[in-house]
Amino acid sequence: MAAAARAVKEGEMTLSQANREKPRSSSSAADPGPDEMLEKLPEQLQVLIARSMILQTKVRRLDTSIHAP
């Protein structure tokens, strides 16, 4: 459990305080690169990258809904 989540759970800080301290991830960090590069990778790695991209999208959507004002 993240430190901020633990602090909220234990009453050491409010959810809004934890939200202000929460680092935002960069959407460009999830960019796997050009398709030409991906096609050169082994198939299992391509599948893993695709699955991780789906997971990152779901996490960003969840993060947005949780931290929306």
C-alpha positions in Angstrom: 0.0 0.0 0.0 1.3 3.4 -0.9 2.3 5.8 1.9 -0.4 8.3 1.1 -3.1 5.6 1.0 -1.9 4.3 4.3 -1.9 7.8 5.8 -5.5 8.4 4.6 -6.6 5.0 6.0 -5.0 5.7 9.4 -6.5 9.3 9.5 -3.1 11.0 9.2 -4.2 13.0 6.2 -7.3 13.7 4.2 -8.0 12.3 0.7 -7.7 15.7 -0.8 -4.2 16.1 0.9 -3.1 12.8 -0.5 -4.4 13.8 -4.0 -2.3 16.9 -3.9 0.8 14.9 -3.1 0.1 12.2 -5.6 2.6 12.3 -8.5 0.9 12.3 -11.9 2.2 9.9 -14.5 3.1 11.1 -17.9 0.9 9.8 -20.7 4.0 9.7 -23.0 5.7 7.3 -20.7 3.3 4.6 -21.8 4.1 5.1 -25.5 5.6 1.8 -26.8 7.2 3.4 -29.8 6.7 3.1 -33.6 5.0 0.0 -35.0 8.1 -0.8 -37.1 10.1 -1.2 -33.9 7.4 -3.3 -32.2 7.1 -5.6 -35.1 10.8 -6.5 -34.8 10.3 -7.8 -31.2 9.5 -11.4 -30.3 5.8 -12.2 -30.4 5.5 -12.9 -26.7 7.0 -9.5 -25.9 4.6 -7.8 -28.4 1.7 -9.4 -26.5 3.1 -8.4 -23.2 3.5 -4.8 -24.4 -0.1 -4.7 -25.7 -1.5 -6.1 -22.5 0.5 -3.5 -20.5 -0.9 -0.7 -22.6 -4.4 -1.9 -21.9 -3.6 -2.1 -18.2 -2.1 1.4 -18.2 -5.2 2.8 -19.9 -7.4 1.2 -17.3 -5.3 2.6 -14.5 -5.4 6.1 -16.0 -9.2 5.9 -16.3 -9.5 4.6 -12.7 -7.1 7.3 -11.5 -9.1 10.0 -13.3 -12.4 8.8 -11.8 -11.0 8.5 -8.3 -9.2 11.9 -8.3 -11.9 13.9 -10.1 -13.1 16.9 -8.2 
